[in-house]
C-alpha cells in the first residue's frame, strides 16, 4: 500500500508539472486607448498572434481603454511588474529619459520618411535607456501628423495669446509657453470633457484622436494641418517577465513585434489621410496656417530642438547628428 501511495504521489506530481508547462506564461497587456483605436487594434492582433504561435507557452491578454491601468500609470506598472507588458505614449516619459521626447520636437520630422529616419537614429539609445530600467523594447508606431485644433479661428500669432491649451507632456507645455497659450495637462481620456466644460479650447494632436473623440461635438471647429511632429507609442515588457520565456518564445515575440510595427506604420499613414477627411465630413474646417503662423511655429520648433539637445546631452546630440 505504501508503495502504491508513493507511485500515486509521483504520478500526481508529474501530471501537475505537465499541466503547468502546458499552461505557459500569461501576460496582461495594459493599453491606454480604446479598443477601436488603431494602436489598440494593432496591439490586440499582435497579442493574438503571439498567443497562437507560441504553442501555449505565452498568452497575452489585452486590456484597452485604460481598464487595467490609465495611461499615466502604465510605464510604472510594467517597470514594477504589476503588468508584464504595456503600451505608452513615448514623449510623456521625458522625465524618465529625454531621448523618449525626441519624436515630439516640433518640425524636426514633418513627413513619414523623416519620422522613420529619426526613429532609426534614436532607437539604439532608447533601447539602451529602457534596458537600464529593467524593460525590454518591442516596437513603436507613430500617430498621424499632429495638427492644431481650436474652437476659435486662428489667423495670427496674437490669436494664440491666452488660448487655453491642452498639454500632455513637457514638449506641449513648452510650446504653450513659447506661443503665449495657457497650458492645462489633460490625458487623452479626458479630452472631450475638457473641451465641453471649457477647461481647454485648443490642442495639438492627431486627426485620429479628434475623429475618435468626435471632437466637433464639443465645439471644436478648426483643424490646422501643421504636421508638427509624429509622436510614437511604444510597447515594452518587464525584463523579469521576459527572462521567464525560453529563447524560442522570445524569438516569436520579436518576430510578431516586427510585423506589428510594420503594420502599425501603414495604419498610421492611412489614418493621416482618412481621418482628416472624417473631420472635414463632420463639418470642421480643415486647412493650413498662413505664412506668418508657419514661420512662428518653425521658430518655436528650432528653439525647442536646441533646448532638447542641451537637455539630452551627448546622447541626444549624437541622435540628431545621425538623423541629419
N, C-alpha and C positions, 0 to 999 in steps of 0.2 A: 504493500500500500504506500509506504514511504517513497519507494522508487517511482511509483505511478504519479504521486503528487509532485515529485521533482521534475518528472518529464512534462507534466501539465504546466508547471511554472515556467519551464524553459520555452515550451511552445507558445505560451501566452506572451512572454517577453519578445519572442521572435515576431509574432503577429503584430504586437504593439509597435515595435520599431519599424516594421514594414509599412504599417499604416501611416506612421509619422513621416517616413521617407516619401511615401506617395503623396501625402498632403502638401508637402513642399512649403515654401515660404509664402506669406501673404503680406502684400504692401498696400497701405492706404495712401491714395494719391490726392493731396489737397489742391483744389483748383479754386481760384478766386472768382472766376467769371461764370455766367450762366451756361447751362448745357447747350444752348443754341449758338453760343459764341464760337467762332471758327477755331480759336485756340483750344477751347474745352472739347469741341468735337474731334479735333485732331489728336488731342491727348487721350481721349476715350478710345479712339481707334488704335493708337499706339499700345495702350494698356491691354486691349483685347488681343492684339496680335502677339504680344509678349506672352500673355496667359496661355494662348493656344499653342504657340510654337515652342514653349519651354517644356512641354510634356508633363505639366503639372508641378514642375519644380518651382515655379513662381506664378502667383496670381496677383494681379494689380487691380484694385477696386477704386474707381474714381469717385470723388465727392465734389461736384461742381457747385458754383454759386456761393462759395464761402460756407458751405454747410458743415464742413469739418473744422476748418479754421478760416478766419477772414484774411483778406489779402495781406494786411499788415502783420499778421501773426505767422504766416506760412514759413518764412525763412527760419525763424527761431524754432518753430515746431519740427522742421526737418533737421535742423542742426542738432537739436537735443534728442532726436529720435522719437518724439511723440507722434510724428508721421514719418514714414520711411521715405516718401517721395512727394514732391510738390512742385508747383509752377509759380513763379513770382516775376513780377514786373521788375526788370533788372535795375533801372535807374532810380528806383525807390530805395535802393540799398547803398547809396553813395557814402553813407557814414560807415558802412562795413568795409567798403573798398571803393575809392574814387574811380577805379577802372570800370566799374559797373555803370558809371554815368556817361561813358564815352559816347554812347549812341543817342544821347539826348542833348548833345551840344548843338545849339541851333545853327542851321545852314552849313554844318560840317559835311553832311552827306544828304544830298537832296534828290537822289534817284535810287532805284533798287540796286543798280550796279555799284554805285558809290557805297550804299549800305552794306552790300556783301563784301566789298573790299575792306571797309572799316571793320567788319566782323572778323574777317580772316586776319587782319593786322592785330586785332586786340585779343582774339580768342586764347592764344597761348598764355598770356599774362592773367587773363580772367580765370582760366582753368587752374593755374598755379595758386592764385589767391584763394579760390574756393577749396582747393585741396588742403591748404594750410588751416582751414576752418573745419575740417572733417567732412567735406562734401565732395561728391562726385558729380561733375557736369555731364549732362546727357545731350541736350540740344537747345537751340534758341530759334525763335521765329519772330519776325518783325510785325508790328502793326502797320496798317497802311499809313501813308504820309500824313503827318499831323497838320491840321488846319485850325484856323481861328473861328470859333463860334461866338456869336454875340446876339443879344436881344436888340441892340441898337445898331444902326448903320455906322460904320467906321470909315471916315474919309480922310482923316488927318491924324498926326501924332497927338494933337490936342484932344481928339476924341477918346484917346486911351486913358487920359488922366483921370484917376479916381474910379475907373471902371472896376467893379467888384469881380475878381478873377479867381477861378478855381485852380488851386495848385495841388500837386500830388507828390512832388519831390523837390529837392533843393534847386534843381535847374529851373523849374517853372516858377518857384518863388523868386529866383534871381531875375528871370525875365520880367516879372511884375515890377520888381524894384527898378530895373533899368528903363522901363517904359512908363512908370508912374501909375500903374494899375495897383489895386489893393488886393493882395492875395489872401485866400482862405483855404486851408488844407481840407480837401474833400476826397474821400475814396470813391472809386468807380461806382460802388453800390449805392452811394448817396447822391449821385448827380441829379437825378430827376427831382428829388425833394429839395435840394439846394436851389435849383432854378425856380421851382414852383413857389417857394417861400420867399424868393428874392434875396437869399443869402449870397448868391452869385449871379452874375449876368453875362459872363463870358468865360471861355476856357479854350485851351489849345489841346486838341485830342484828335483821334482818327475819325474819318467818316463812318467807320464801322460802329464805334461807340455811340455816336449820335443816332445812327439808324436803329441800333438795338434798343436804345433808350427812348426812341420816338421823341426826340428832344424838341421837336416842333410843337408838341403838345404842352410844353412848359414855357411857351412864349419866346422861344429862340427862333429868330427869323433869318439869320445870316450865317453863311459858312464861307470863309475866305480861304481859298486853296493855296496856302503859302508854302506847303511842302517843307515844313521847318525841320523835321527830323523823322527817322524811322526807329522808334524805340522797340526793344525786344522783350518778350517773355522768355525766361529760361526754365528748363526742367532740371532739378537737382535731386540727388539721392544722398541719404545719410550713409557715411562711409562704413559704419559698423554693419548696417543692413546689407550694403553692397558686398562686404567681405564674407558674408554668410553664404553667398552664392558660389557655386562651382564655376570654373573658368568657361565652361561651355555655355552656361546660362548667362554669364556676364557678356559673352560674345553675342548671344541672341539679343540681349537688351540693347547693346550698342548698335547692332545692325538695324533693329527696329527704330532706334532713336534717329539714325541717319535717314531712314525713309521718312519718318515723321517730320524731320527738319525740311527735307526737300519738298514734301507735300505742303507743309505749312507756309513756306515762302510763296509757293504757287497760289495758295488760297488767299494770301495777303495781297498779292498782285491783282487777283480777280476782284477782291473786295475794294481795292483802291479805286477801281473804275465803277463797279456796280453800286457801291454804297453811296457814292457822290450822286449818282443818278437817282437813287432812292430818296435822298434828301431833297433834291430838286422836284421829284414827283410828288413829294409831300407838301410842296408849296414854299420851301425855303429858297432864298436867293443864293445861288452858288456861283462864285466867281473869284477873281484875283483882287489883290490890293493894288492901289495905284503906285506909281514910281516912287513918290515921297515915302510912303509907308514901307515899301520893299527895301529901299535904301536904309531906312531907320532900323528895320529888323535885322538886316545884314550886319549893320554896325553893332547891334546888340550881340549877335552871334560871334563876331570877331572878338569882342571883349570877353565873352564867356568862355570861348575856347582857350584864350590866353590864361584866364583865371584857372580853368580846369587843369591845364598843363602844369601850371605852377603848383597846384594842389596835389596833382598825381605824381609829381617829381620825375625822376629819371624813367620810371616805368611808363608813365603817360607820354612823356616826350619821345620815348622810343616807339611807342604805338603810333603817334602822329607822324613820325619820320617814316615808318614802314608804310603807313597809309598813303602818304603823299608821294 
